[in-house]
Amino acid sequence: MKLKKNIATSGEGFIFNPGTGDSFSTNEIGAEIITLLKEEKSVAEITQLISGKYDVDASQFENDLDDFAAQLKDYSILE
């Protein structure tokens, strides 16, 4: 998973796609995932960091991450 280069984000979960003019908001965990994607972390690294921090089952989180990634792709946020 990789964010498109032109995507603007904030630590509070605001996402702006200047290519389409669309903006989105996400919750705290979504904002953390976006930050980790900007740091070019792998899916495995993101899963380990988030599931450890929030004490959530890693396999369940991976499923949720896949769903979140699908939404980001639908909105042209991911390459």
C-alpha distances in whole Angstrom, upper triangle without the diagonal:
4,7,10,12,15,14,16,16,19,19,21,18,19,16,18,17,19,19,20,22,20,20,18,19,17,19,19,16,14,15,14,11,10,12,10,7,10,11,8,9,7,7,11,12,11,13,15,16,16,18,20,21,21,23,21,21,17,17,18,15,13,14,14,10,10,12,11,8,10,12,10,10,13,14,12,10,7,7
4,6,9,12,11,14,14,17,18,20,17,17,14,15,14,17,16,18,19,18,18,17,18,17,19,19,17,15,15,14,11,10,11,10,6,8,9,7,9,9,10,14,13,12,15,18,17,17,20,22,22,23,25,23,23,20,21,21,18,16,17,17,13,13,15,13,10,12,13,10,10,14,13,11,9,6,6
4,6,8,7,10,10,14,15,17,14,14,11,12,11,13,13,15,16,15,15,14,16,15,17,18,16,13,13,13,11,8,10,10,6,7,10,8,11,12,13,16,16,14,17,19,18,18,21,23,23,23,26,24,25,22,23,23,19,18,19,18,14,14,15,13,10,12,13,9,9,13,11,9,6,4,6
4,6,6,9,11,15,17,19,16,15,12,11,9,11,10,12,14,14,14,15,17,17,20,21,19,16,16,17,14,11,13,13,10,9,12,11,14,15,16,20,19,18,21,23,22,22,25,27,26,27,29,28,29,26,26,26,23,21,22,21,17,17,18,15,13,14,14,10,10,13,11,8,6,5,5
4,6,9,11,14,17,19,17,16,12,12,10,10,10,13,15,15,15,16,18,19,22,22,21,18,17,18,16,13,13,14,11,9,12,11,15,17,18,22,21,19,22,25,23,23,27,28,27,28,31,30,31,28,29,29,25,24,25,24,20,20,21,19,16,18,18,14,14,16,14,11,9,9,9
4,6,10,13,16,18,16,14,11,9,7,7,8,11,11,12,13,15,17,18,21,22,22,18,17,18,17,13,14,16,13,11,14,15,18,20,21,24,23,21,25,27,25,25,28,30,29,30,33,31,33,30,31,30,27,26,27,25,22,22,22,19,17,19,18,14,14,16,13,11,9,10,11
4,7,10,13,15,12,10,7,6,5,7,8,10,10,10,10,11,13,14,17,18,18,15,13,15,14,10,12,14,11,10,13,14,16,18,19,23,21,19,22,25,23,22,25,27,26,26,29,28,30,27,28,27,24,23,24,22,19,19,19,16,15,16,15,11,12,14,11,9,7,9,11
4,7,10,12,10,8,6,5,6,8,11,12,11,11,9,11,12,13,16,16,17,14,12,14,14,10,11,14,12,10,14,15,18,20,21,24,22,20,23,25,23,22,25,27,25,26,29,28,30,28,29,28,25,24,25,23,20,21,21,18,17,19,17,13,15,17,13,13,10,12,14
4,7,8,7,6,5,6,9,11,14,15,13,12,10,9,9,10,13,13,14,11,8,11,11,8,8,12,11,9,12,14,16,19,19,22,20,18,21,22,20,19,22,24,22,22,26,25,27,26,27,26,22,22,23,21,18,20,20,16,16,18,16,13,16,17,14,14,11,13,16
4,5,6,5,7,9,12,14,17,18,16,15,11,11,10,10,12,11,13,11,8,10,12,9,9,12,13,11,14,16,17,20,21,23,21,18,21,23,20,18,22,23,20,21,25,25,27,26,28,26,23,23,25,21,19,22,21,17,18,20,18,16,19,20,17,17,14,16,19
4,6,7,9,12,15,18,21,21,19,18,14,13,11,10,10,9,11,10,6,8,10,9,7,11,13,11,13,16,16,19,20,22,19,16,19,20,17,16,19,20,17,18,22,22,25,24,26,24,21,22,23,20,18,21,21,17,18,21,19,17,20,22,19,20,16,18,21
4,6,9,12,16,18,21,21,19,17,13,11,8,8,8,7,10,9,6,9,12,10,10,14,15,14,16,19,19,22,21,23,21,18,20,22,18,17,20,21,18,18,22,22,25,24,26,24,21,22,23,20,19,21,21,17,18,21,18,17,20,21,19,20,17,19,22
4,6,10,13,16,19,18,17,14,10,8,5,5,6,7,9,7,4,8,10,8,9,12,13,13,15,17,18,20,19,22,20,16,18,20,18,16,19,20,18,17,21,21,23,22,24,22,19,20,21,17,16,18,17,13,15,17,15,13,17,18,15,16,13,16,19
4,7,10,13,16,15,13,11,7,6,5,7,9,10,12,10,8,11,12,10,11,15,14,14,17,19,20,22,21,24,23,19,21,24,21,19,22,24,22,21,25,24,26,26,27,25,22,22,23,19,18,20,19,15,16,18,15,13,16,17,14,15,12,15,18
4,7,10,12,12,11,8,6,5,6,8,11,13,14,10,9,12,12,9,11,14,13,12,15,17,18,20,20,23,22,19,21,24,21,20,23,25,23,23,26,25,27,25,26,25,21,22,22,19,17,18,17,14,14,15,13,10,13,14,11,11,9,12,15
4,6,9,9,7,6,4,6,9,11,15,16,17,14,13,16,15,12,14,17,15,14,17,18,20,22,22,26,25,22,24,27,25,23,26,28,26,26,30,29,30,29,29,28,25,25,25,22,20,21,20,16,16,17,14,12,14,14,10,11,9,12,15
4,5,6,6,5,6,9,12,14,17,19,20,16,15,18,17,13,15,18,15,14,18,18,21,22,22,26,25,22,25,28,26,25,28,30,28,28,32,30,31,30,30,29,26,25,25,22,20,20,19,16,15,16,14,11,12,12,9,8,7,10,12
4,5,5,7,9,12,15,17,21,22,23,20,18,21,20,16,18,20,18,16,20,20,23,25,25,29,28,26,28,31,29,28,31,33,32,32,35,34,35,33,33,32,29,28,29,26,24,24,23,20,19,20,17,14,15,15,12,11,10,13,14
4,6,8,11,13,17,19,23,24,25,21,20,23,21,18,20,22,19,17,21,21,24,25,25,29,28,26,29,32,30,29,32,35,33,33,36,35,36,34,33,32,30,28,28,26,24,23,23,20,18,19,17,14,14,14,11,9,10,12,13
4,5,9,12,15,18,22,24,24,20,20,23,22,18,21,23,20,19,23,23,25,26,26,30,30,27,29,32,31,29,32,35,33,33,36,34,35,33,33,32,29,28,28,25,23,23,22,19,18,17,15,13,13,12,9,8,10,13,14
4,7,10,14,17,20,23,24,20,19,22,22,18,20,23,21,20,23,24,26,27,27,31,30,28,30,33,31,29,32,35,33,33,36,34,36,34,34,33,30,29,29,26,24,24,23,20,20,19,17,15,15,14,11,11,12,15,17
4,7,11,13,17,20,21,17,17,20,19,16,19,21,19,19,22,23,25,26,25,29,28,25,27,30,29,27,30,32,30,30,33,31,32,31,31,29,27,26,26,23,21,22,20,17,17,17,14,12,13,12,8,10,10,14,16
4,7,10,14,16,18,14,14,17,17,14,16,19,18,17,21,22,23,25,24,27,27,23,25,28,26,24,27,29,27,27,30,29,30,29,30,28,25,25,24,21,20,21,19,16,16,17,13,12,14,13,9,11,10,14,17
4,7,10,13,14,11,11,15,14,12,15,17,16,16,20,21,22,23,22,25,24,21,23,25,24,21,24,26,24,23,27,25,27,26,26,24,22,22,21,18,17,18,16,13,14,15,11,10,13,12,9,12,10,14,17
4,7,10,11,9,9,12,13,11,13,16,16,16,19,21,21,22,21,24,23,20,21,24,22,19,22,24,22,20,24,23,25,24,25,23,20,21,21,17,16,18,16,13,14,16,12,12,15,15,12,14,12,15,19
4,7,8,5,6,10,10,9,12,14,14,15,18,19,19,20,19,21,20,17,18,20,18,15,18,20,18,17,20,19,21,21,22,19,16,18,17,14,13,15,14,10,13,14,11,11,15,15,13,15,13,15,19
4,6,5,6,9,10,11,12,14,15,17,19,20,19,20,19,21,20,16,17,19,17,13,16,18,15,14,17,16,19,19,20,18,15,17,17,13,13,16,15,11,14,16,14,14,18,18,16,19,16,18,22
4,5,5,6,9,10,11,12,14,15,17,19,18,19,18,19,18,14,15,17,14,11,14,15,12,11,15,15,18,18,20,18,15,17,18,14,14,17,16,13,16,18,16,16,19,20,19,21,18,19,22
4,5,5,6,9,10,11,12,14,15,17,15,16,14,16,15,11,12,13,11,8,10,12,10,9,13,12,15,14,16,14,11,13,14,11,10,14,13,11,13,16,15,14,18,19,18,20,17,17,21
4,5,5,6,9,10,10,12,14,15,14,15,14,16,15,11,12,15,13,10,13,15,14,13,16,15,17,16,17,15,12,13,14,11,9,12,11,8,10,13,11,11,14,16,14,16,13,14,17
4,5,5,6,9,10,11,13,14,14,16,15,17,16,12,14,16,13,11,15,16,14,14,17,17,19,18,20,18,15,16,17,14,12,15,15,11,13,16,14,12,16,17,16,17,13,14,18
4,5,5,6,9,10,11,12,11,13,13,15,12,9,11,13,10,8,12,13,11,12,15,15,17,16,18,17,13,15,17,14,12,15,16,12,13,17,16,14,17,19,18,19,15,15,18
4,5,5,6,9,10,10,9,11,10,12,10,7,9,12,10,8,11,13,12,13,16,15,16,14,16,15,11,12,14,11,9,12,12,9,10,13,13,11,14,17,16,16,13,12,15
4,5,5,6,9,10,10,12,12,15,13,10,13,15,13,12,15,17,16,16,19,18,20,18,19,18,15,15,16,14,11,13,14,10,10,13,13,10,13,15,14,14,10,10,13
4,5,5,6,9,9,12,13,15,12,10,13,15,12,12,15,16,15,16,19,19,21,19,21,20,17,17,19,17,14,16,17,14,14,17,16,14,16,19,17,17,13,13,16
4,5,5,6,6,8,9,11,9,7,10,12,9,10,13,14,13,15,18,17,19,16,18,18,15,14,17,15,12,15,16,14,13,17,17,14,16,19,18,18,14,13,15
4,5,5,6,8,9,12,10,8,12,14,12,12,16,17,17,18,20,19,20,18,19,19,15,14,17,15,12,13,15,12,10,14,14,12,13,16,16,14,11,9,11
4,5,8,11,12,15,13,11,15,16,15,15,19,20,19,20,23,22,24,21,23,23,19,18,20,19,15,17,18,15,14,17,17,13,15,18,17,15,11,11,12
4,6,9,12,13,11,10,14,15,13,14,18,18,18,20,22,22,23,20,22,23,19,18,21,20,16,18,20,17,16,19,20,16,18,21,20,19,15,14,15
4,6,9,11,10,10,13,14,13,15,18,19,19,21,23,22,23,19,21,22,18,17,19,19,15,16,19,16,14,17,18,15,16,20,19,17,14,12,12
4,7,8,6,6,10,11,10,12,14,15,16,18,19,19,19,16,18,19,15,14,17,17,13,15,17,15,14,17,19,16,17,21,21,19,16,14,15
4,5,5,6,8,10,11,12,14,15,16,18,19,18,18,14,15,17,14,12,15,15,12,13,16,15,13,16,18,16,16,20,21,19,16,14,14
4,5,5,6,9,10,11,12,14,15,16,17,15,15,11,12,13,10,8,11,12,8,9,13,12,10,13,16,14,15,18,19,19,16,13,15
4,6,5,6,9,10,10,12,14,15,16,14,13,9,11,13,11,9,12,13,11,12,15,15,14,17,19,18,19,22,23,22,20,17,18
4,5,5,6,9,10,11,12,14,15,14,14,11,13,15,12,11,15,15,12,14,17,16,15,18,20,19,20,23,24,23,20,17,19
4,5,5,6,8,10,11,12,13,13,13,10,12,13,10,9,12,12,9,12,14,13,12,16,17,16,17,20,21,20,17,15,17
4,6,5,6,8,10,11,11,10,9,6,8,10,7,6,10,10,8,11,13,13,13,16,17,17,19,21,22,22,19,18,20
4,6,5,6,8,10,10,10,10,7,10,12,9,10,13,13,12,14,17,16,16,20,21,20,22,25,26,25,23,21,23
4,6,5,6,9,10,10,12,10,13,14,11,12,15,14,12,16,18,16,17,20,21,20,22,25,25,25,22,20,22
4,5,5,6,8,8,10,9,12,11,8,10,13,11,10,14,15,14,15,18,19,18,21,23,23,23,20,19,22
4,6,5,5,5,6,6,9,9,7,9,12,11,11,14,16,15,16,19,20,20,22,25,25,26,23,22,24
4,6,5,7,9,8,12,13,10,13,16,15,14,18,19,18,20,23,23,23,26,28,28,29,26,24,27
4,6,8,11,11,15,14,12,14,17,15,15,19,20,18,20,23,23,23,25,28,27,28,25,24,27
4,6,9,10,13,12,10,13,15,13,14,18,18,17,19,22,22,22,25,27,26,28,25,24,27
4,7,9,12,11,10,13,15,14,15,18,19,19,21,23,24,24,27,29,29,30,27,27,29
4,6,9,7,7,10,12,11,12,15,16,16,18,20,21,22,24,26,27,28,25,25,27
4,6,5,6,9,10,11,12,14,16,16,18,20,21,22,24,26,27,28,26,25,27
4,5,5,6,9,10,10,12,14,15,16,18,20,20,22,24,25,26,24,22,24
4,5,5,6,9,10,11,13,14,15,17,19,20,21,23,25,26,24,22,24
4,5,5,6,9,10,11,12,14,16,17,19,20,21,23,25,23,22,24
4,5,5,6,9,10,10,12,14,15,16,18,20,21,22,20,19,21
4,5,5,6,9,10,10,12,14,15,16,18,20,21,19,17,19
4,5,5,6,9,10,11,13,14,15,17,19,20,19,17,19
4,5,5,6,9,10,11,12,14,15,17,18,17,16,19
4,5,5,6,9,10,10,12,14,15,16,14,13,16
4,5,5,6,9,10,10,12,14,15,14,12,14
4,5,5,6,9,10,11,13,14,14,13,16
4,5,5,6,9,10,11,12,11,11,14
4,5,5,6,9,10,10,9,8,11
4,5,5,6,9,10,10,9,11
4,5,5,6,9,9,9,12
4,5,5,6,5,6,9
4,5,5,6,5,7
4,6,8,8,11
4,6,8,11
4,6,7
4,7
4
